[in-house]
Amino acid sequence: MSFFSIKKPAKFEGAKSKKEFAFRHYDKNKKVLGKTMGEHLRFAMCWWHSTCWPGSDPFGGDTFLRPWHHSSDEMGAARQKADVMFEAMELTGIDFFTFHDRDIAPEGATLKESNANVSAIASYIEKKMAKSKKQLLWGTANLFSNRRFMAGAATNPDPDVFAYTAAQIKHAMDVTKGLGGANYVMWGGREGYETLLNTNIGHELEAAKRLLALVVEYKHKIGFKGPILIEPKPQEPTKHQYDYDVATVYSLISSLGAQKDVKVNVEQNHAILAGHTFEHEIALAAAWGIFGSIDLNRGDYQSGWDTDQFIVDVPEITVAMLEILKAGGFTTGGMNFDAKIRRQSIAPDDLVYAHVGSMDACAKGLLNAAAIIEDGTLGGIVNDRYAGWVTAQNKAMLAGKESLGQIAARVEKQNINPQPKSGQQERLENLINRFC
């Protein structure tokens, strides 16, 4: 039985198309900078916002009233959610999906029972994957919804919660590998503190580090080829979270020497909450060699919390795509729609309309970014700005082949007296706008 009234998948119609449920820019097989749009963007639909969220918020209850939200047959409801997910992916042309373990199957009375539920639904999903050719971008464990995690998971003061966390992650990794997942994500929804008055911050940081080490070790033990991804988030629901931003996560990864095994999954909304821009976090991750994937959404700049709206701002996604292309694009990662329709958008079709519109905005951003790179003006200006560093002497200075005293002596001997040069910010902003 179909959940949506729309029966035919969205198709590429061209920029002049007047159809609402169609792509004006996303032509999946169109080549852009040597790869197809599908290969560049690697869109994924998330299980949690698409089928699990009932439309509730802190001031009101469910608005969506999906048939599976209040079913007494929990496993039947889980299969129904899977049916809807694959129907939605077919209608939108999305090739990948993502999930938490508790998204796809109900939690049982014990971990053993919960694992059995997840494994059973994973088998159901595997059959649907074989038929539809859809793929798993990444899986993860929900370590925040159950009240046992109210004080954190890995960073919980109770060692039994740490042990339970490790056990739940192990099973989620096994399921992700079994479904051919390209990555495994660690998202610390409550890994932080609400007050320092009851917190041993040094212990909690060590616990977070130890859990990551265990996960990396297990990844190699089971032969999981993809990277472990950490998703930075600064706050909400806790006052402070230990994976605050890309820079904070990099310090954790590098303290273990795990840069080859662990990358970051950057989210726009989280970047804004951390006081950064989306493109800043992508560029910083790429500079440190830990860029892996992105969760694609947008926050409301008037609201200081995680609104998770579908991104439709073409100039914003253009500069983000520019950084992704400069980083070499995705390898195992992709663009996961960690976004939810508004609680007043109660029609089932609203879900597929939201994905198609955001996919089209991303495609336009990709085309814009590719045109900027091919034009070469922006890249040329940046290269000229740093041109002085290409000389042998300045390369040696940067490589540590000159001491502080030697550098100082050279400045005096050569009478070096540098003069400021314009950063040309306004010119470059105008340049970007010409492509948007």
N, C-alpha and C positions, 0 to 999 in steps of 0.2 A: 504493500500500500504506500503510495507517495505522500510525503509530508508537505511538499511544496506545490503550489498551484502552477508554477512555471514547469514546463515539461521538457523544453529543449535547452541544451547548454548555450551559454553566451558565446558569441562568435565575434571575430574581428570584422568590423564594418567600415573602418576608415575614419579619418578625422572629421568628415562632413556628416557622419551618421546622426540621425535624429532619434534613433532607438535608445530607450533607457537601458534595457538589459542587453547591452552589447559593448564591445571594446572599440574605442576609437583610436587607441595607441598601442595596446598590448596585442601584438602579433607574435604568438609563441615561437614560431619557426623563423622569424625575421632575424637575419644576422646583424649584429651590432659589435663592432670591434672584434670580429673573429669568432664570436659565440652567438648562439641564438638567444633571444630574450628569455626563453624558458630556462636556459642554462645559466644566464646571468642572475635571474631573480629568484628561482627556486622557492616559489611560494609554498607556504604551509598553512593549513587550517588547524587551529587549536581546539582540543576537545572541551576544555573547561569553560571558556566563555561561550562557545558555540552551542553546546548542548546542556551543560551543567548549571550555568548561572540562571536562576529563575526570575531575575529582574528585581530582586529585593535590594534595599539600601538601608542605612541606619535609621531611616524615618518611616519605612513602609515595607510591607511584605511583598510576596511574589506578584508579578504582573503578567508574566508570560503564560502561565498555566499550561505548560507542555504536558502531554499525556503521561510521560514517564516520571514527572517530578513527584507525583503523589501515588505512584503505583504500589500495591502491596506485594507484587512480584518483582523483587529487586533485580534479580538476574534477567528476567524478561525485559525489564526497563533498560538494563544495561545493553542488551542486544538491540533494543529499539533505538537507543542513542547511536549505536554503531551504524545501524541502517541509515539513520538521518545524516550522520557525518559523511558517509560514502555517497549518498545522494547529493548532498551539498557540494562535495568535491567534484562530482561529475558535472553538475550544472555550472560551476564556476571554472572548470578546467584546472583546478589546483591539483598538483601531483603529490604533495607531501602532507603529512599530518603530524601532530605532536600531542602528548598526553602526560598527565600525572597518573600514577597507579590507581588512585582513588577516584579519578575521573571515569575510568572505563569499567570499574566494578565496585560493588558495595563493600564496605569494611565489615569484617566478621567479628565475632566475639573474641577471637584470638588471632595472633599473627598468622598461624598456620591456616586458619579458615580464610583470612583475608587473602593470603597468597593463592589459595586454591581458587578463590573467586576470580582473581586477576588472571591466573593462568587459563582458566576456562574461557574467559572473554577474549584473552589474547589469541587463543586457538580459533575463536569465531572471527576475530579480526584478520587473522592470517589467511583464512579462506577467502574473505572479501578482498584482501590485497592481491591474492593470486588471480582473482577474476577481473579486478579493475586495473591492475598494474600500478596502484597507488603505493607510495613508499613512506616509511617512518623517518622523519627528519631527526627527531630525538624523543626519548622518553625520560621521565624523572619520577621521583617519589614525592608524594604530598606529606611533608613533615611540618605542617602548620595548622591544619584544620582541627584535628582531634585535640581535646583539652589537655592530653598528656604533654603536648608541645607548647603549652601556654608560656613557659619560661625558656623556650628554645628547644632545639633538637640536639645537635652536636654540642652546643654551648650550654645545655641545661645543667643546673647544679646537681641533678640526680644522675648518678652513673648508670642506673638501669635505663633511663631514657636514652642516654648515649648508646648503650648496647642495642636497644630496640631500634634506634635510628639506623645503626650499622646493618642490622638484620633486614630491615625494610629496604634499604638501599641495595643490598646484595640481590634481593629478589627482583627489584625493579631493573637492575642492570642485566640480570639474566633474561628477563622478558624482553628488554630492549634489544639485546643481542640476538635473541631468538627470532625477533621480527625483522632483523636486518637493519636496525637503526643506525643512522650515520653518525650520531653523536649521543652522549649521555649528559644531561644537565643536572647541576647541583644548584638549587635555588633555596637560599636560607630565609624563608618567609618570616621567621621569628628569631633569627640568629642575631640577637642584640640585647639591649637592656632598656628598661623603663626608668630605672633610677640607679645611680652608683651606690646608694646607701646599702643595697643588699647584693651588690655585685662584686665578684673577684674577677676583674677584667683580665688580669694576667692569666689566670687559669682558663678562662673561657677562650681566649685567643689560642692558647696551646691546644685546647680540645678541638677547636676548628681546624687547626693545622694537622692534628693527628688523624681526624676523620678523612681529610683530603688525602693524606698519605695512604691510608687504608684503601680508599677508592682507587687511587692510581695503581697500587699494588694488585688489587683484584682485577682491574682492567687488563693487566698483562697476564694474570693467571688464567683468565678465561679466553684470552686472545681477542679481546674487543679492539678493533682496528681504529675506530674513530676517537676523536679527542673527548676529554671531559670538559664540559663548558660550565663556567661559573657565571651567574647572572648578577651583576652589581645592582644594589638597591640601597639608598641612603637611610630611609626611615619609613614609617607607616607600614605596619601598625606599631612598631616599637619606636622609642625616642631616637635611638641610634642603632644602626646595624653594622656588623663587622665587615660586610662586603659593600661598603659605602659607595665606591665608584671604581673605575678602571684602575686608577693609581693604587688604591687600597688593595684591590684584589691582586694586582701585580706583585705587591710586596709579599703577600701570602704565597703566591706561586713561586716566586724567585727564592723565598726562604727555604723551599724544598728542592730547588733546582729542577722544577717540574715544567719548565716552559715548553718542552716538546710534547708533553702529555696533556696539559691543561691550557685552555684558551678562555675567552670571555664571550658571553652572549649579551650584547649591548641592547638596551631598550631605550627608546626616545623618552618615554614618560619618566623613567628612573633618572635619566641624564638630567632632565629639567629639575627634578626634585633635589638633585645633588648640587644644583647651581651651575650646571654646565650646559652645553648644547649637545645635541645628538651627534653632530659631525665632529665635535671635539673628542668625545669618547671613542668614536670609531678611529679617528686619526691617531689618538694616543695608543690605543690597542695595537694598531698596525705598526706604529713606530717601535713598540716593544716586542713585536712578533707574536702577539697573543690574540689577534683578531680571529674570531671563529664564526660567529653567527649574529643575527639580530632578531629581537622581538619588535615587530613593527606596530606601532600605535602612536598616539599623540596625547599629551596632557592638555588640560585647560589651564591657560596661563593665569587665570584669575583664581584657580582652586589649588591649594597646596596639598593635593593628594592624588592618588593614582586613578585618574578617570578612565584610562584605557580606551580612548576613542579611535575609530578608524582614521588613519591618516589620509587627508585629501589635499593638503597644502603642497602644491607642485614645487614652488621655490624651495621649500624646506627639504623635501625629499631629493631635489636636484643636488643640493650641496652635500647631502648625506651620500647619495649615489656617487658623487665625484670622489669622495674619500674612499668609498668601497672599491671603485675602479682603480684608484691610485694604489690601493693596497693589494691589487692583483685579483680582486673579486673573491667569490666564495669557492671553497674547495668542498668540504663536507657540510658547511653551514648553509643557511638560506634566510629567507624573509618570512618569519613566522608571525601570522596575524594574531598577536596577543591583544586582541581588541574585542570589545563587546558593543553590540548595538545598544542604544539608549532604552531605558526601562519603559518608555512610552511607545517604542517601536515593537508592538506586540504581534504583528502579522508574521507568520513564518517566512514569507518571501523577503522581508526586510533583511534577514540574515544574508541571503545570497546577493541582494542588491548592494549591501555594504561591502562585501568582499570584491565584487566586480568593479565598483567605483574606485576602491582603494588600489586594486591591481592596476587599473588604468592610470591612476595618478603616479604610481611607481614606474610604470612603463614610460610615461612622459618624462619623468625625472631621469630615467636611464638614458633616454634619447637626448635630453638636454645635456647631461653630463658627458656623454660620448661626443657630442658636438663641440663642447668646450675643450675637451682633450684634443680632438682632431684639429680644431682651430689653432691651438698652440700658443695663443697670445698670453693666456694666464700662466701656463707653464713656463713660457719664456721670461716673463716678468719675475717669477719666483726664482728661476735659475740665475738670472742676472743679479738678483739681490744677494745671492750667496756665492757669486762667482769668485770672489776673493779666496774662498776656501779650497779651490782646486789647484792652487800652486803647490809645488813640492814642499816649500818651507812651511806653509800654513797647514798642510796635511800632516807634516811632522809634528807641529805644535799640538794639533788635536790628538794625534796618536800617542802623545806622551814622550816624544823623543827630545823634547827641550825641557829644561828645568825652569822654575820660576825666575831664577837669577839670569839664565841665558836669554829668556824672553825679554826681561827688563833691559838687559845690556843691548839687545838688538834694537829695541825701541829707541834708546838713547843714541846709538851709533848711526842709525838710519834716519834719525829725526822724524819718526813716525808721528803724524799729527792728524788723526782721522777727523773728517767733517761729516755731519749728519746728512743722510739722504732720505728723500721722501718715501714713506711706506705706501702711498698711493691708494689708500683704502677706498676712498670714494670712487675712484676710477675703476677699481676692481669690482666693487658692488654694482656699478653701472654695467660692467661687462657681463656679469652673471645675469642681470635682468634682461639683457638683450637676447639671451638664449631661452628665457622662461616665458 
